Amino acid sequence: MVSAPDQSFPEIRDSVRKLCARFPGPYWQALDRDRVYPTAFVEALTESGFLSVLIPEAYGGSGLGLGAATAILEEVHRSGCNGGASHAQMYTMGTLLKHGSEAQKLAYLPRIASGELRLQAFGVTEPGAGTDTTRITTSARRDGDHYVVNGQKLWISRAEHSDLMILLVRTTPRDQVAKPSDGMSVLLVDLREAVGHGLTIRPVRTMLNHATTELFFEDLRVPVGNLIGLEGSGFRYILDGMNAERILIAAECIGDGKFFIDRASAYARDREVFGRPIGQNQGVQFPIARAHVQVAAAELMVQRAAALFDEGQACGSEANMGKMLASEASWAAADVCLQVHGGFGFAEAYDVERKFRETRLYQVAPISTNLILSHVATHVLGLPKSF
Ligand SMILES: Cc1cc2nc3c(=O)[nH]c(=O)nc-3n(C[C@H](O)[C@H](O)[C@H](O)COP(=O)(O)OP(=O)(O)OC[C@H]3O[C@@H](n4cnc5c(N)ncnc54)[C@H](O)[C@@H]3O)c2cc1C
């Protein structure tokens, strides 16, 4: 018998819930006020081994699949916590695992698995390129046994809290390659050595506490030994890692959606106005029920995408559709939850306004809804490409 999606990995879910109970609302509210990184929470997740579940046992991880990872992040978000500070530690290593040399994997993966090294920065987006990644201009020029990197990246999250970064650069200018997606390469940058020696990191304050930054490269020297895979094939490597990222972010949205529905239902049962619980009014209960239906439907698509991923099958469309459905369902649930709480929805102490801001991000990052619709239109439905 197929178990209900949120009953999969019950022991893992139970331990994640217990860990998250140590980091209740006031912990997140205090950090949110000053945009402080949740170091204690990230350390607890690291020590528990939850961030290394996708690393094979041979390299020191627990060798579990994406299904287990989605269960972890869903529970983190359902508990009112936020995985955004550390979720990339789970999946950014996928580029190294899939395309790195054995020597690179042995040098880094066991230390990433133990938490000694943080690889949770992923540098792709640039101010001038937007979603059109082939337009990136951050360049790496070969000089002896180093690459010399120049350019700028924007929205690179957790760079200040990471030891290593996966960086996408142009090694051949766009006008000198057969296809625009050719001529890009992936470098593993040691941020501990780079900062102050050609790399400057500046935090960008946003509407949520997400530790995102802009990066400035000025003649940063990166050893040629830190090239991942083949020079010029980097775009394909980055695309490969995106399905895992989208499925995991979608799982966070499912967790957010359930958080909002749990909170809205509890409040609607307890809050009495006009001499009865507000949840007795169909005008209050139907929107909550609708949000539940949307989250439950999105969850099935996310689970399907994770199952295909774990079976090694193509899952690009399901990953995209799951991410779109889940981010829209969590946003709808957020809106309902805030409305059900009336004025208290705006009060910091209830956590609803914070989660409301946090879950909105996922319709834009890591990929915006229009780009998903474009993928479905052209790759699934065979409609002509618009760009
Ligand atoms: C908090 C935060 C954290 C982030 N973290 C990272 C990170 O760690 N690493 C990283 O590399 N990036 C990161 N990003 C960047 C994120 O992936 C991008 O913001 C996102 O992919 C959208 O790209 P953009 O902002 O350049 O929007 P643009 O590409 O400028 O698009 C703007 C809007 O126009 C729409 N649009 C664009 N072209 C079309 C078209 N042809 N048809 C229809 N609609 C279109 C888009 O859907 C979007 O709504 C982060 C962003 C944020 C806000």
The ligand as an SDF file (V2000), in Angstrom:
LIG
                    3D

 53 58  0  0  0  0  0  0  0  0999 V2000
   16.4010   36.1930   -1.7470 C   0  0  0  0  0  0  0  0  0  0  0  0
   16.9860   35.6480   -2.9960 C   0  0  0  0  0  0  0  0  0  0  0  0
   17.9530   34.6570   -2.9360 C   0  0  0  0  0  0  0  0  0  0  0  0
   18.5650   34.1780   -4.1000 C   0  0  0  0  0  0  0  0  0  0  0  0
   19.5950   33.2760   -4.0130 N   0  0  0  0  0  0  0  0  0  0  0  0
   20.3120   32.9810   -5.1230 C   0  0  0  0  0  0  0  0  0  0  0  0
   21.5220   32.2120   -5.0330 C   0  0  0  0  0  0  0  0  0  0  0  0
   21.9170   31.7660   -3.9520 O   0  0  0  0  0  0  0  0  0  0  0  0
   22.2420   31.9990   -6.1620 N   0  0  0  0  0  0  0  0  0  0  0  0
   21.8540   32.4790   -7.3790 C   0  0  0  0  0  0  0  0  0  0  0  0
   22.5670   32.2500   -8.3600 O   0  0  0  0  0  0  0  0  0  0  0  0
   20.7090   33.2080   -7.5030 N   0  0  0  0  0  0  0  0  0  0  0  0
   19.9350   33.4670   -6.4190 C   0  0  0  0  0  0  0  0  0  0  0  0
   18.7870   34.2210   -6.5050 N   0  0  0  0  0  0  0  0  0  0  0  0
   18.3770   34.7280   -7.8180 C   0  0  0  0  0  0  0  0  0  0  0  0
   17.0790   34.0960   -8.3200 C   0  0  0  0  0  0  0  0  0  0  0  0
   17.3310   32.7980   -8.7910 O   0  0  0  0  0  0  0  0  0  0  0  0
   16.5240   35.0450   -9.3940 C   0  0  0  0  0  0  0  0  0  0  0  0
   16.1290   36.2510   -8.7430 O   0  0  0  0  0  0  0  0  0  0  0  0
   15.3610   34.4440  -10.1300 C   0  0  0  0  0  0  0  0  0  0  0  0
   15.7780   33.3310  -10.8970 O   0  0  0  0  0  0  0  0  0  0  0  0
   14.7240   35.4780  -11.0640 C   0  0  0  0  0  0  0  0  0  0  0  0
   15.7220   36.0860  -11.8380 O   0  0  0  0  0  0  0  0  0  0  0  0
   15.8520   37.6780  -11.8800 P   0  0  0  0  0  0  0  0  0  0  0  0
   15.7120   38.2160  -10.5140 O   0  0  0  0  0  0  0  0  0  0  0  0
   17.0830   38.0040  -12.6220 O   0  0  0  0  0  0  0  0  0  0  0  0
   14.5810   38.1420  -12.6990 O   0  0  0  0  0  0  0  0  0  0  0  0
   14.5130   38.5020  -14.2440 P   0  0  0  0  0  0  0  0  0  0  0  0
   15.1050   37.4250  -15.0860 O   0  0  0  0  0  0  0  0  0  0  0  0
   15.0170   39.8920  -14.4190 O   0  0  0  0  0  0  0  0  0  0  0  0
   12.9390   38.4890  -14.4780 O   0  0  0  0  0  0  0  0  0  0  0  0
   12.0700   39.4740  -13.8850 C   0  0  0  0  0  0  0  0  0  0  0  0
   10.6200   39.0260  -14.0930 C   0  0  0  0  0  0  0  0  0  0  0  0
   10.3460   38.9510  -15.4950 O   0  0  0  0  0  0  0  0  0  0  0  0
    9.8600   37.6590  -15.8470 C   0  0  0  0  0  0  0  0  0  0  0  0
   10.4090   37.2990  -17.1590 N   0  0  0  0  0  0  0  0  0  0  0  0
   11.7060   37.4010  -17.5910 C   0  0  0  0  0  0  0  0  0  0  0  0
   11.8000   36.9770  -18.8560 N   0  0  0  0  0  0  0  0  0  0  0  0
   10.5610   36.5730  -19.2320 C   0  0  0  0  0  0  0  0  0  0  0  0
   10.0110   36.0280  -20.4450 C   0  0  0  0  0  0  0  0  0  0  0  0
   10.7710   35.7880  -21.5180 N   0  0  0  0  0  0  0  0  0  0  0  0
    8.6900   35.7430  -20.4730 N   0  0  0  0  0  0  0  0  0  0  0  0
    7.9050   35.9870  -19.3900 C   0  0  0  0  0  0  0  0  0  0  0  0
    8.3600   36.4830  -18.2250 N   0  0  0  0  0  0  0  0  0  0  0  0
    9.6770   36.7790  -18.1520 C   0  0  0  0  0  0  0  0  0  0  0  0
   10.3600   36.7220  -14.7680 C   0  0  0  0  0  0  0  0  0  0  0  0
    9.5080   35.5950  -14.6450 O   0  0  0  0  0  0  0  0  0  0  0  0
   10.3500   37.6250  -13.5340 C   0  0  0  0  0  0  0  0  0  0  0  0
    9.0800   37.5880  -12.9230 O   0  0  0  0  0  0  0  0  0  0  0  0
   18.1290   34.6650   -5.3580 C   0  0  0  0  0  0  0  0  0  0  0  0
   17.1230   35.6420   -5.4210 C   0  0  0  0  0  0  0  0  0  0  0  0
   16.5640   36.1370   -4.2720 C   0  0  0  0  0  0  0  0  0  0  0  0
   15.5300   37.2200   -4.3780 C   0  0  0  0  0  0  0  0  0  0  0  0
  1  2  1  0
  2  3  1  0
  2 52  2  0
  3  4  2  0
  4  5  1  0
  4 50  1  0
  5  6  2  0
  6  7  1  0
  6 13  1  0
  7  8  2  0
  7  9  1  0
  9 10  1  0
 10 11  2  0
 10 12  1  0
 12 13  2  0
 13 14  1  0
 14 15  1  0
 14 50  1  0
 15 16  1  0
 16 17  1  0
 16 18  1  0
 18 19  1  0
 18 20  1  0
 20 21  1  0
 20 22  1  0
 22 23  1  0
 23 24  1  0
 24 25  2  0
 24 26  1  0
 24 27  1  0
 27 28  1  0
 28 29  2  0
 28 30  1  0
 28 31  1  0
 31 32  1  0
 32 33  1  0
 33 34  1  0
 33 48  1  0
 34 35  1  0
 35 36  1  0
 35 46  1  0
 36 37  1  0
 36 45  1  0
 37 38  2  0
 38 39  1  0
 39 40  1  0
 39 45  2  0
 40 41  1  0
 40 42  2  0
 42 43  1  0
 43 44  2  0
 44 45  1  0
 46 47  1  0
 46 48  1  0
 48 49  1  0
 50 51  2  0
 51 52  1  0
 52 53  1  0
M  END
$$$$
